[in-house]
């Protein structure tokens, strides 16, 4: 599976707890790096994302909570394209960080990041969780203090994961999906974009990836009046 090959642990990698300090370092670095990228987005990018995610009504952003704007910015970074490239890809080509630096490592993780829907299989420590991807069926061990401290086995979440050296983390926020909403609406969206096993073995095209993510996020964001995200600070 393409997603499994991205996130599976390689022989000799330390487990999640051994990487805790490095995980905290990259979480802090990621917040700063993402802010630098966001400042380079054109104003139109956020407006387009807001419309696609159902956040704009009568030309105005209507947010149930502050974390929703972070979802819109994350969507813009990955799916607002100029001449076929998103901002992350353009920065990697025209103004990349120093080779071998942690910023370079993080940028490459952003380029390869994938959005999906996951079920919490188990809380494995105070900062680590095992997820099952509902698209590929693969088991993925991630570092996430917020999800580990307040999540429960069986919880369904939607979000983006980044694979770094020795561990996986979320892009910052994971959105809970009520089981009934997953069964009645999101399962059908997954089937629409991944109708069979063969389709799940290859990544979606940029356009279909953006459309899949927008459909899932729009459902998840509006499934309940007051959605509490799992935001990993």
Secondary structure, 3 states (H helix, E strand, C coil): CHHHHHHCCCCCCCCCHHHHHHHHHHHHHHHHHHHHHHCCCCHHHHHHHHHHCCCEECCEECCCCCHHHHHHHHHHHHHCEECCEEHHHHHHHHCCCCCCCHHHHHHHHHHHCEEEEEEEEEEEECCEEEEEECCCCCEEEEECHHHHHHCCCCCEEEEEEEECCCCEEECCEEEECCHHHHHHHHHHHHHHHCCCCHHHHCCCCHHHHHHHHHHHHHHHHCCCCCCCCEECC
